[in-house]
Amino acid sequence: MRRTFILVFALLIGMSSQAQVALGGLYTPIYLQPDTTRIILRDYLADLKAENIVLPEGLANISTDADQLLLVGNPHQKISTVEISHRKGTEHLVLIKSAAKEINFTYDRDDIGKDKEVHLIGTFNNWNRASEPMDYHRGVYSKSLQLEPGRYEYKLYVDGTEVLDPLVEQTVSNGMGSFNNILIVEGDSIQPAEFQIKENGDVLEVQHQNPAGHLVALWNNRRLEVICKKNLPPTCIIRVPEDAKRQKRSYIRIYHFLGENRGKDQLIPLEYGKVVRYASQLDRHDWHSASMYFIMVDRFANGDTANDEPVQDTSIQPQANYYGGDLMGIQQQIDAQYFDRLGVNSIWISPIMQNPTDAWGYWNKGKVKSKFSGYHGYWPISNIRIDYRFGNAQEFTSLISDAHSHNFNVILDYVANHVHINHPIYQQHKDWATPLYLPDGTKNTEKWDEQRLTTWFDDHLPTLDLRRYEVVDPMVDSALFWLKNYELDGFRHDATKHIDELYWRTLTYRIRKLRSEPVYQIGETYGSPGLINSYISTGMLDAQFDFNLYDAAVNTFALSENLANLKSVLEAGLSTYGYHHLMGNISGNQDRARFISYANGDVRFDEDAKLAGWDREIPEAGPKAYKRLAMLHAFNYSVPGIPCIYYGDEIGLPGANDPDNRRMMVFEDWNKNESLLFAQVAELNKLRSEEMALLYGQTTCYVEGPLLIIRRDYFEQSIAFVFNLSEEQQALELPFEMEVKRSLNTVRNGLVEDNLERAGLAPIKGLSYQILANY
């Protein structure tokens, strides 16, 4: 991603003695590696010391360090737990055994010789072009990798050129103007049967068909006894512990497996020991109920024209300069109830730290040439001072207070990866940055994968070496400054994969020392689900944005293609992050062209979308593209995770890649298409805020011809989203048993339709979605 970041001088902050365990108090599962798995106990226990540790059979700890476990071997079961006792009690960490298989790749062509340099690049090695070359033997290049069951995208990198594997026909657009091969690594053929849960007093009854599989259940982080009976259907009993009745919010977690295959995990919120049945029992601190809206401060609303100050440099084209948006403009929209009408409950604000006042960088790839200002906020010259063009500390405090009075969370975009070259921390500690030049003399810029932890984003943006504690320490202190001085609810972290785990573990540990209430942290990583998930743990981040799902969804909903691929990507994500994750499901992104312009054909998938924005005017989209964007929004609200609206996507702002996708927000004089789309998104937010099945329900995905169906089940409630990707009306026959009693969405296809009983099984119109319920 091309953005600039912020760094600040060390500002030491006092810490309270209170310790927050984790978001929601739940420890994330640990995915065992095929060889050795390292567990840092402080991630889970904070300052408590483990007094006794009991491992499942088949695993051994070879560490001599009391503060960590180094696990080798294989547990006998797919899902097991580590028991840890300390002075406050006993807790359990969930372990998930590796199911990696050896997969052999070959590159065999008549015109290839042994003097080629061939690399295998893909989601399994984060597209690292500097990976170990494939081996050559008797006219064939080959490479074997240990891969978990799942879906992978890949290519071959032959003598400096990316090429598709000629032996594999299945490809998918990579969102960057070209295509990738697809590999599916199959798991065991026998899958555990779906299960249903019923509440019976203090007992949860888990009923499923054969093959039933096995269950592991926990209350918060304490393993519970599961008693299974050979009834018809097979039934397992889980008793809610007495301790749950003394806590307003706690959770039952259920993990399901059969052989080497995992079933769907289940998360059930409790209120004083009783299952939460109504979404009205939740609040904004229950992050599974969050709905997020991203605001680029300079491009949202200009509340105070007195602080307008574009950079006075004619080398900057107008679209790369300041427009005047500020914190006061955001607060004015809060007061005008814009977000209340839209229905979101969490606001993510782009970086507001001081950026330079002159021009930097240079664009020269098309007809237009331009330098840039730091209007986006990602070029910090201070990490603790608010940019005077956006406002001041008093205004930011007022904005947060106002948002909280409307029951909104406020999340601040914070950047730790790099600073502007004029930042004092770089000027006084140049040795804290990674080298701009590699040992071979080449410049270390934009090497996103081969030099992931050291590459600079540009010549004026030094990357800090956050593998060193003397650099991490002041950077963490500057991040904590914002939590100490403002009542923020979370951070959005930029360029997550370019920052070493030392920074994330140190930051999260200190946040939990500083704040007793949850602080939501979501990162941004382009890469494989494995790489993305490596930063999501109790000791690091709570979530990341799911760009793999977004790219697949954009392709499917813009082109009515690759429905099976979208299903595969969705299921791969659920398998990796869990069926009740807090990942961000985005409608758009600063580093992509606007979806609606792809859907309208104004930006092509096979072109440079950034260049398109400089070379031509991207127009307003037509009605069909609005329908496609409405379906993309609805998809994000139908699946697990936190839906996140990129500002303007609720009314269909057009645009190519940045800066064209960062146009000024429009709040009035909407046309019919814009007004209808806003109404549809507002209805989706309202439904999600009311329906437990959309927050904690089990998820199943089906593809039936041009229909994509997402089913969510929470106890007796079932909701099904049905998307018709065809432009033609389609008969609606659900591929599962469900008594449809009503259609939940009334705003669709340009009309506000009656919420008729059983209306959901009428034919579904082209390029539309229906939301069906069994109650």
Buried (B, 14 or more C-beta within 10 A) or exposed (E): BBBBBBBBBBBEBEBEEEBBBBBBBBBBBBBBEEEEBEBBBBBBBBEBEBEEBEBBEEBEBEBEEEEBBBBBBBBEBBBBBBBBEBEEEBBBBBBBBBBBBEBEBEBEBEEBEEEBEBBBBBBBBBBBBEBEBBEBEEEBBBBEBEBBBBBBBBBBBBEEEBBBBEEEEEBBBBBEEEBBBBBEBEBBEEBBBBBBBEBEEBEBBBBBEEEBBBBBBBBBBBBBEBEBEEEEBBBBBBBBBEEBBEBEBBBBBBBBBBBBBBBBBBBBBBBEBBBBBEBEBBEBBBBBBBBBBBBBBBBBBBBBEEBEBBBEBEEBBEBBBBBBBBBBBBBBBBEEEBBBEBBBBBBBBBBBBBBBBEBBBEBEEBEBEBBBBBBBBBBBBBBBBBBEBBBBEEBBBBBBEBBBEBEBBBBBBBBBBBBBBBBBBBEEBEEBBBBBEBEEEEEBBEBBBBBBBBBBBBEBBBBBBBBBEEBBBBBBBBBBBBBBBBEBBBBBBBBBBBBBBBBBBBBBBBBBBBBEEBBBBBBBBBBBBBBBBBBBBBBBBBBBBBBBBBBBBBBBBBBBBBBEBBBBBBBBBBBBBBBBBBBBBBBBBBBBBBBBBBBBBBBEBEEBBBBBBBBBEBEBBBEBBBBBBBBBBBBBBBBBBBBBBBBBBBBBBBBBBBBBBBBBBEEEEBEEBBEBBBBBBBBBBBBBBEBBBBBBBBBBBBBBEBBBBBBBBBBEBBBBBBBBBBEEEBEBEBEEEBEBEBBBBBBBBBEEBEEEEEBBBEEBBBBBBBBBBBE
